[in-house]
Every structure is written in structure tokens, then in C-alpha cells.
Amino acid sequence: MISYLIRRLLGTIPIVLIVGAIAFFLVQLSPGDPAMFYVSADAPPSEIERVRERLGLDQPIATRFVYWFGQVLQGDLGVSFHQNRPVLEGFLAALPVTLWLAFFSLVIAIAIGIPVGLFSALRPNGMVDKFATVFVFVGVSMPNFWLGMLLVLMFAVTLGWMPAQGFNTANPWEAFRSLVLPAITLGYSQAALIARMTRASMLEVMRQDYVQTARAKGLRVPVVLGKHAFGNALNPIVTIIGLAVGSLAAGSAVVEVVFNLPGIGRLVVDSVMRRDYPMIQGILLLTAGMIIVVNLITDLLYAVLDPRIRYD
Amino acid sequence: MTYSATGFGSQDQNNAKVLQVENLETHFITRAGVLKAVDGVSFHIHAGETVALVGESGCGKSVTALSLLRLVPNPPGEIVGGRILLDGDDLLEMSQSEIEDVRGDRAAMIFQEPLTALNPILNVGNQLSEVILRHTKASKREARALVLDMLKRVGISDPESRLKAYPHQLSGGMRQRVMIAMALLANPALLIADEPTTALDVTIQAQILELMRDMRDQTGAAVLMITHDLGVVAEMADRVIVMYAGRIVESAPVRTLFASPAHPYTLGLMRSTPNLTTQRGELSAIPGLVPTLAALKDMEGCRFAPRCAFASQKCREHEPPLENASNDQSVRCWHWDQVLASQVAV
């Protein structure tokens, strides 16, 4: 297990390098001149040139890449054009909001998705299953931002139960309230996917011989389902939850903009708007790194859940 | 109920009937219509007796076995009629909770493929002690002791370390021993074994059969053995029930059945099984296939008639009843006397 872990961690190095290169060239090759954002509209060309020099944009792209990458390898992600502070600092400042949002979204997705999937698998095509099918269908079809606006309209504007937007840091309770609607928005589609996977996986497992054996032993239905069936159904569910973490990272960009939350998602959107190259590159690299770690954890969980899987 | 210490005897009719099945009907309700997988099956088993239920794939023998513990998947399967008396209690009248109390306790089952029948993610000790914890008031420690004892009895060496093993870490024979241990833990009055040796190597098969015989003799349980292997039947059974297309077509003590099968289907089964006395090339297959359950719906007359060398017009129009060919042999055939006579002629 330990040697597997070390091999996997070494294996992430080339992935990070490739992601870094893609992040750099995608950003740098996109049209637009960052310098234009940091001068007044009627600035003379010499002024623009001065800013370009200050931002390091006067160098050829290959030179800039080598320089940037060299700095990254030493742990320095550069300085944000816009924030005038190290990229890492800006990233870490925005991270907590996004992590809390992702956490609550995941809790909602799992707490709703798994029970819905389980109960619809108990009686396929039964009443619960039909409602669940609609729930899933709506969940995977509805765009995040639209659901977000509907929720705001309902719970913030009409009922006034929740703040419409922003992140209120006055106290933990207010902060939590700020995240409720965004977390539901982000979690719903993931709940739908988890429900669908749980249902499929349970239906598959319930046909297996060992479930029949468990029933033949006289075990009560909840034990048969919970201990014997669900335990075996978990692997694909864990896979989809692992993937959900990636989707949450992507979805948070939309949801944080809709709800005006100061997290990573909005930071990346703002940085794109301002052509803040170092910031965009840094965020892409760090987010990719986090997703790689989540994937690694997912793979390790397989072995925990199923004794037949051993990584030696 | 008392069991004799030395166990069983095929002729020991003084023993009470542990299992009595009357007119069992299990149907599958599908879009294609109602399929009668088990159609009016009746039989009984005494304590210490082993009854073999034989027939080709699809004849309804496994569905019969599953029906006994009400384990037929529903939907689509449903037991629509009959009585299943276990020591006099009708299992079909029981509530869900009551039948769950019977399963694994008074009646236990051994399945065909021990690798898939054991849960891959739970260790052996967990899966075994579960039976005791479910059906008795024993503590975990007591359950563990009982499990260890049972593992020793079924011939598993080093049982202590096997408790922590997962099914995939055991050999095929070992897994089936674990299955047998699991079935016997609660000391059931009825043991149902659904093709317990089919998935095993031949050498292991013999060991497992011997173990099952030993365990039956020790516990005095009534055993229903589902198989398509006449070798297993000869080895294990006291009485044999032959099923064809959901119906019992012949029932007789094992010696009678092998010496003088009265149903053309049984005769066909014997002749299609190789043994040392058959000349090479003599082996004859029964022509045709078991009719599908869907085809049976519109069928009048004997279900075996389309494949039968003895079939007459009468067979195709009227289904024969199950009648006594002798004291202890019953057969569902209009021409059983001809079938018996044909064997004398040969």
C-alpha cells in the first residue's frame, strides 16, 4: 500500500507539469492585452509599453514560460497583476469560502442522492422510483445558474428566509446562511447523479447470489440491504462522488458569480476578465492539484471498501 | 422431534415427515403471460432422508428449491398455490417476519457456486457468526466459539486464521465447506442443497459429497438435493424425484429408479449418462429440448410427448396423471408398462 502510494504520488508529477504547461499557454495565447487594463483609455503607447515591461509581457512567450515554470517549481506562483500580491496569497484568501461551499454541496448531494437511489432501487418502477426519476431528470437537465436564480427568487426575495447573495462573515451562523442556497444549487445536480448511480448499482448488486444467501440465512431486510447489498454497491458510488468533487470545482465558478461569493470560482472569473495571467495560471494549477489528490483518495478508498482490491 | 443417534435410513418410514410439499405452484408473471415454472408439485422428506430432485436445466427444480424458503424473486415469481409444511407448519401461511425466522434456522440452503454465494467484502467469520447472532441469543464470543467448532467439523484446517479470510482467499472446496458450515450452524431440520458440487472439481466433489453425507448422518437433517448429475444421485440419495417442465414425472427409491426407470424421460436421462458398462458410441441423447415455459401454455397432453419414442395419439391429447407403477414408484406416463417392458427386452 505504501509503495503504491509513493508510486502514485510520483505519477502525479508529469500530470502537474502537463497541466501547468496547458494552463500557461491557454491563458497566454488567448487574445487581449493585459496591459490595456492597467492604463487609462487615452494613455500614450509609451505608457502602455512601460506597463507591459513592468508585467513582464515584453519578453517572448517561450522565455516567459521558462521563467514562470522555473518559479513555480520553486514554489512561487508569481504576483497577481490585479491584486498586487502573491498569487498564492490571493488563492488562499478565497479558498475557505469555496471549500465550505463544496463541503456543504457534497453533504447535500450525498445525504439526498444515496437515500433517493436506495429507495428507488427497492421497488423499481414503484411510486418512489417514479418520483426519483423525475428528481434525477430535472437535476441533470437544469442549469446551475437558473436553479440558483429560482432559489433566490423563492427563498430570498419572496420568503426572505435566506440572504440573496454575498458572504456575510459577521458570525458563523450568518456565514452558514449565506452558503445554504448556493450549496443547494450546486449540490442538487450532483445529488441527482449520485441517486442515479446508487439505484443502478443497488439493482445490480441485489441480483447477486450473496444477497440471496443473506436472505436464505434469515437476515432481516435492512441487514440484507445495508450490510450485504449496499457495501458491495459502494464502489461505483464512491467513483461518482469523486467525480462530483471535480464538477463542484467547475460549478462553483457559476454559482459563486450568481451568489456573489468571494471564492475561488469568482476569483478565476474576475481574473479572466482582468487578464490577470499569473492568477489564472496559479488557480488552474492548484485546482488541478487538488483534484488529483481527490482522485488518489478515491482510488485508495476502493481498497478499503473491497478486500479483493489490493494495490501491491 | 428426535433424531436417531446414528442418523438415517432410507426405509426408516417411522421418522416423521420433516417436509411435506403439496401441490406447489410457482408462476412467473411476465409480459409474455403466466409461466408455470412449478406446476402442482407434491413430495415429502423424512428426517435423515435424502431426496434428490433431478432434471435438465429449466425443468423447475431450482425454482422448487427456492420456493420452499419463499426465496423466488418477486416480481416476477410468485407462489400461487399449494402448501409447504415444515414439521407441520405451513411456510406459505407465515408472515414475512416468521419466514425470516425459519430461514437459516429450521431450514437452511447451500448454493451452487460458493464464490458468488459468499459475500466478497465480508470475512468468513463475520458471515458465519451472523447466522448464530441472528437466530440465537448467543453473545459474539459464544458465536465465535460455535463457528470455530463448526469449521472444524466441516474439515477446515486452522479455523482460527480462516475466520479473518475473505472468500476470494479460499479454494473452491474450502468455500463450499464454509457454505455447508453456514447452513448447518443453526442445526436445521431441513437442508436444501442446490447443485452443491456442480461448480467444483471432480476430486473436490467427492470430498464435499462425503462431508454432506457425514453431516446429514450426524445431524439427522432431512436433505433435499437438487442436481442434474445422476452420479451424485446414486451417491447420495435415498429417493429420487424426476422433474420435467415444471411437473414431477417420476418418483422412486434410488435403487428402483436406476434398475427400472418407468418414465421414458428418466430412461433417456440414464441412457445419456456414460458409465463403464456402456459401449462407446452407445450413448444416446434425448432428441429435442425441454419446451420453453411459454410454449407450455398452449400445450395439451404429456409435456414430454414431442421428444418421446413411446408417444401415442393419446399422449398428445391428454396429460397422464401421476400413478403408482409399484408400491414405492410413481410415474406420469400412459405407457409406463411398455417402458418397463422395453428394458426387459433389451
HADDOCK unambig.tbl for C-alpha pairs under 7 A between the chains (distance, minus, plus):
assign (segid A and resid 209 and name CA) (segid B and resid 116 and name CA) 5.56 0.50 0.50
assign (segid A and resid 209 and name CA) (segid B and resid 117 and name CA) 4.68 0.50 0.50
assign (segid A and resid 210 and name CA) (segid B and resid 116 and name CA) 6.02 0.50 0.50
assign (segid A and resid 210 and name CA) (segid B and resid 117 and name CA) 4.17 0.50 0.50
assign (segid A and resid 210 and name CA) (segid B and resid 118 and name CA) 5.08 0.50 0.50
assign (segid A and resid 210 and name CA) (segid B and resid 119 and name CA) 5.15 0.50 0.50
assign (segid A and resid 213 and name CA) (segid B and resid 117 and name CA) 5.94 0.50 0.50
assign (segid A and resid 216 and name CA) (segid B and resid 103 and name CA) 5.44 0.50 0.50
assign (segid A and resid 216 and name CA) (segid B and resid 104 and name CA) 5.85 0.50 0.50
assign (segid A and resid 216 and name CA) (segid B and resid 108 and name CA) 6.80 0.50 0.50
assign (segid A and resid 216 and name CA) (segid B and resid 109 and name CA) 6.54 0.50 0.50
assign (segid A and resid 217 and name CA) (segid B and resid 103 and name CA) 5.43 0.50 0.50
assign (segid A and resid 217 and name CA) (segid B and resid 104 and name CA) 3.95 0.50 0.50
assign (segid A and resid 217 and name CA) (segid B and resid 108 and name CA) 6.93 0.50 0.50
assign (segid A and resid 217 and name CA) (segid B and resid 131 and name CA) 6.20 0.50 0.50
assign (segid A and resid 218 and name CA) (segid B and resid 100 and name CA) 4.38 0.50 0.50
assign (segid A and resid 218 and name CA) (segid B and resid 101 and name CA) 5.83 0.50 0.50
assign (segid A and resid 218 and name CA) (segid B and resid 102 and name CA) 6.78 0.50 0.50
assign (segid A and resid 218 and name CA) (segid B and resid 103 and name CA) 4.39 0.50 0.50
assign (segid A and resid 218 and name CA) (segid B and resid 104 and name CA) 5.25 0.50 0.50
assign (segid A and resid 219 and name CA) (segid B and resid 100 and name CA) 6.66 0.50 0.50
assign (segid A and resid 219 and name CA) (segid B and resid 134 and name CA) 6.69 0.50 0.50
assign (segid A and resid 220 and name CA) (segid B and resid 100 and name CA) 6.89 0.50 0.50
assign (segid A and resid 228 and name CA) (segid B and resid 119 and name CA) 6.87 0.50 0.50
assign (segid A and resid 232 and name CA) (segid B and resid 121 and name CA) 6.93 0.50 0.50
assign (segid A and resid 306 and name CA) (segid B and resid 121 and name CA) 5.45 0.50 0.50
assign (segid A and resid 307 and name CA) (segid B and resid 121 and name CA) 5.87 0.50 0.50
